[in-house]
Amino acid sequence: MNNWYLIILFLAVAGIGGKLIRDVPSLLHTPLMSGMNALSGITILGALTAAAFAQSRGSVILGMLAVTLALINVVSGFIVTFRMLRMFRKKT
């Protein structure tokens, strides 16, 4: 029975998060993404902890998938931030 609460919570948070992201003006997307890299690092730590304490093979696989996706998010955020900062450099 507790799994239904988790599914409903996940859907609610995903919907609210999607709405918040859609409402952010396009000028703020890149600065906000560079700031979110720190929070994505915390997500990696949480996913590593969840994978470490997993009891079943499926939970370990989901934990490692979460680590991989969070790592992709961090790396791509730094790449976009680097490209954004490169646009503001003086050309010699």
Beta strands, then each sheet from edge to edge (+ up, - down):
end
